[in-house]
Amino acid sequence: MQSLNILVIGGGIGGLTAAIALRRQGLNVEIVEKDPDWAVYGVGIIQQSNVVRAMSQLGILDAYLDAAFGFDFVEVFLPTGEKVARVPSPRLVGGYPANLGVRRPALHKVLGDSATAAGARIRLGVTATELKDDGAGVDVRFSDGGQGRYDIVVGADGLYSATREMLFPDAPRPEFTGQSVWRYNLPRPQDLDALQAYEGPVGVGLVPLSQTLMYMFLTTPEPGNPRYERQGLAAAMRSKLPTGAPAIRALADQITDDDGVVYKPMECLFLSGDWHKGRVVLLGDAVHATTPHLGQGAGMAIEDAIVLAEELAAQDTPEAAFQAFQARRFDRCAYITRVSRALGDAQLGKGPPMEQAKVTREMFEVTSRPI
Ligand SMILES: Cc1cc2nc3c(=O)[nH]c(=O)nc-3n(C[C@H](O)[C@H](O)[C@H](O)COP(=O)(O)OP(=O)(O)OC[C@H]3O[C@@H](n4cnc5c(N)ncnc54)[C@H](O)[C@@H]3O)c2cc1C
């Protein structure tokens, strides 16, 4: 299909990538983002080899890499601190590192700048309040009083997607898994050249972000999903650190700034039915929100965006494009969501134990396959 006017709801990782991919197919794109400040929290994110390949495909890998730290291995440690594996990540783009660690604001800047440079129009502080699909197009009302008509609407508005609510009011709600994640930026030790993951009921990870910076993540059981006040958050994070590994214990004293702690309960969701209705389609966390155990949630949203743009360009009707999109994405996204949840359940003692190194190798094998 050519000359489509497309509205993307949500200017996050999936929505921005969709805008870049759709513009590369020559389609017209407008994004509405509800947050007027377009704020992104300051800790980092892991982008694995399939994301490196995706960024290369979108022509923005060099800008991405400039904002990030590249690495080629995932190292696995026992809770005692003993290293048990150094798992190589596949290099999917010649001459580039396999994986990246990147600060979320830097990632958003690269994607936002690239979407704008590609010709996407981005409106902040605006959302869609009504979608009326008459089969030939979608009439949209916006929160700023405006309205517009589009050939296609893409809901990329995340875990609590209002677009999903409008399309599928009976869809499952996000589910708290019993764990939370604590994250904090720290100076990078000069010898940290891999993602380091410590096994145990409380998981710990160290991810390089730049020559000088890394972030620590901590996955903890949080029965009853308690609320933590901002004041005292650093002390709370310190108190959750496992004490077995000397290298982790040594970092505790540096976790001092309550405002630097990013705390998030883990929630997940998977839509097993249709991901579209009429001319409106959903992608990313709006349809498959995973826990971060495999570091692949954003990777899945980014791949979704590329596949959707390819199918919209290749197919004759939106229905055919959306069906082909979901068929290409379903199994991989289901796999990531299922295995991530199983890793969390294993940490909580609610499921069989899982070997992190084995699971990581398998994840790289699955996500290396073409999208
Ligand atoms: C603790 C944690 C750690 C993670 N770590 C990793 C990792 O290391 N690697 C990885 O690949 N993934 C990771 N993820 C997952 C990753 O963050 C998500 O999968 C990814 O952000 C999904 O992208 P998205 O575009 O679908 O949603 P989002 O990134 O959430 O973007 C949605 C956007 O839509 C906007 N929006 C919301 N509602 C509306 C509305 N009604 N109208 C308009 N705009 C709206 C939001 O403001 C936001 O900008 C992690 C997730 C968590 C919770």
PDBQT file of the ligand as one rigid body, heavy atoms in Angstrom, charges set to zero:
ROOT
HETATM    1  C1  LIG A 401      12.189  -2.433  34.948  1.00  0.00    +0.000 C 
HETATM    2  C2  LIG A 401      12.234  -2.624  33.460  1.00  0.00    +0.000 A 
HETATM    3  C3  LIG A 401      13.440  -2.855  32.841  1.00  0.00    +0.000 A 
HETATM    4  C4  LIG A 401      13.485  -3.083  31.453  1.00  0.00    +0.000 A 
HETATM    5  N1  LIG A 401      14.677  -3.334  30.870  1.00  0.00    +0.000 NA
HETATM    6  C5  LIG A 401      14.709  -3.611  29.544  1.00  0.00    +0.000 A 
HETATM    7  C6  LIG A 401      15.928  -3.899  28.892  1.00  0.00    +0.000 A 
HETATM    8  O1  LIG A 401      16.994  -3.904  29.524  1.00  0.00    +0.000 OA
HETATM    9  N2  LIG A 401      15.905  -4.164  27.563  1.00  0.00    +0.000 N 
HETATM   10  C7  LIG A 401      14.745  -4.160  26.849  1.00  0.00    +0.000 A 
HETATM   11  O2  LIG A 401      14.778  -4.411  25.628  1.00  0.00    +0.000 OA
HETATM   12  N3  LIG A 401      13.570  -3.861  27.442  1.00  0.00    +0.000 NA
HETATM   13  C8  LIG A 401      13.527  -3.588  28.758  1.00  0.00    +0.000 A 
HETATM   14  N4  LIG A 401      12.341  -3.277  29.345  1.00  0.00    +0.000 N 
HETATM   15  C9  LIG A 401      11.109  -3.250  28.557  1.00  0.00    +0.000 C 
HETATM   16  C10 LIG A 401      10.955  -1.976  27.743  1.00  0.00    +0.000 C 
HETATM   17  O3  LIG A 401      11.106  -0.822  28.546  1.00  0.00    +0.000 OA
HETATM   18  C11 LIG A 401       9.573  -1.966  27.101  1.00  0.00    +0.000 C 
HETATM   19  O4  LIG A 401       9.300  -3.221  26.546  1.00  0.00    +0.000 OA
HETATM   20  C12 LIG A 401       9.493  -0.897  26.012  1.00  0.00    +0.000 C 
HETATM   21  O5  LIG A 401       9.646   0.380  26.585  1.00  0.00    +0.000 OA
HETATM   22  C13 LIG A 401       8.167  -0.999  25.285  1.00  0.00    +0.000 C 
HETATM   23  O6  LIG A 401       8.065   0.026  24.336  1.00  0.00    +0.000 OA
HETATM   24  P1  LIG A 401       6.635   0.637  23.958  1.00  0.00    +0.000 P 
HETATM   25  O7  LIG A 401       6.905   1.678  22.952  1.00  0.00    +0.000 OA
HETATM   26  O8  LIG A 401       5.702  -0.466  23.640  1.00  0.00    +0.000 OA
HETATM   27  O9  LIG A 401       6.105   1.279  25.291  1.00  0.00    +0.000 OA
HETATM   28  P2  LIG A 401       6.717   2.527  26.091  1.00  0.00    +0.000 P 
HETATM   29  O10 LIG A 401       8.176   2.583  25.929  1.00  0.00    +0.000 OA
HETATM   30  O11 LIG A 401       6.130   2.426  27.455  1.00  0.00    +0.000 OA
HETATM   31  O12 LIG A 401       6.132   3.799  25.351  1.00  0.00    +0.000 OA
HETATM   32  C14 LIG A 401       4.775   4.145  25.415  1.00  0.00    +0.000 C 
HETATM   33  C15 LIG A 401       4.675   5.630  25.141  1.00  0.00    +0.000 C 
HETATM   34  O13 LIG A 401       3.310   5.971  24.960  1.00  0.00    +0.000 OA
HETATM   35  C16 LIG A 401       2.998   7.107  25.738  1.00  0.00    +0.000 C 
HETATM   36  N5  LIG A 401       1.574   6.990  26.062  1.00  0.00    +0.000 N 
HETATM   37  C17 LIG A 401       0.994   6.208  27.010  1.00  0.00    +0.000 A 
HETATM   38  N6  LIG A 401      -0.336   6.330  26.936  1.00  0.00    +0.000 NA
HETATM   39  C18 LIG A 401      -0.596   7.203  25.924  1.00  0.00    +0.000 A 
HETATM   40  C19 LIG A 401      -1.781   7.720  25.356  1.00  0.00    +0.000 A 
HETATM   41  N7  LIG A 401      -2.986   7.356  25.807  1.00  0.00    +0.000 N 
HETATM   42  N8  LIG A 401      -1.677   8.588  24.322  1.00  0.00    +0.000 NA
HETATM   43  C20 LIG A 401      -0.474   8.967  23.841  1.00  0.00    +0.000 A 
HETATM   44  N9  LIG A 401       0.683   8.511  24.351  1.00  0.00    +0.000 NA
HETATM   45  C21 LIG A 401       0.618   7.629  25.368  1.00  0.00    +0.000 A 
HETATM   46  C22 LIG A 401       3.925   7.010  26.936  1.00  0.00    +0.000 C 
HETATM   47  O14 LIG A 401       4.079   8.279  27.574  1.00  0.00    +0.000 OA
HETATM   48  C23 LIG A 401       5.194   6.509  26.280  1.00  0.00    +0.000 C 
HETATM   49  O15 LIG A 401       5.963   7.555  25.749  1.00  0.00    +0.000 OA
HETATM   50  C24 LIG A 401      12.279  -3.057  30.710  1.00  0.00    +0.000 A 
HETATM   51  C25 LIG A 401      11.066  -2.787  31.329  1.00  0.00    +0.000 A 
HETATM   52  C26 LIG A 401      11.037  -2.586  32.704  1.00  0.00    +0.000 A 
HETATM   53  C27 LIG A 401       9.708  -2.326  33.367  1.00  0.00    +0.000 C 
ENDROOT
TORSDOF 0
